[in-house]
Amino acid sequence: MAGLRGYEIRILRSADGIHFSKVHSLPREKVPIPGFERPALLTDPQTGRFKLYGCGPWKSGPWSIIKFDDADNPAKFQPSSARAVIQPKPPRVPEGLRVLLDVEYARAGARPLRLDLYLPEKPAGPLPSVDVQVGSKCESAVIGLLNLVDQHLSCGTP
């Protein structure tokens, strides 16, 4: 899985904020997940137990927030306990459209490049096409852009 970010969640300890020692490591292959981003380690104020969260593409699906089972000690988090706790809702498909999800359209080396196609069930001639390619940090901007495009296409605005 060369080239992907977040190959592990590494938990460190420091008494002075300068020198650190490794407490635990959760490699992505043991979860399994293609890569981690933005891990967060918290202490539950009522129980004193540790909580560990991360995010990434879950089970070859959408980007999700994952949580590991709580632990009494940060060294005790188990990779196999990871589960998705927040996932995006599947898109609502308007009537008259058919959807083809995760269609491979090209390859970047060995990695497939995929897209979702939303097609009219009964096209009445040539159709416009919108190709939106973004990274994970642009999701809200993309939703706004797609809403604007949808308004123009629905109204027949050039």
Buried (B, 14 or more C-beta within 10 A) or exposed (E): EEEBEBBBBBBEEEEEEEEEEEBBBBBBEEBBBBBBBEBEBEEEEEEEBBBBBBBBBBEEEEBBBBBBBBBEEBEBBEBEBBEBEEBEEEEEEEEEEEEEEEEEEEEEEEEEEEBEEEEEEEEEEEEEEEEEEEEEEEEEEEEEBEEEEEEEEEEEEE
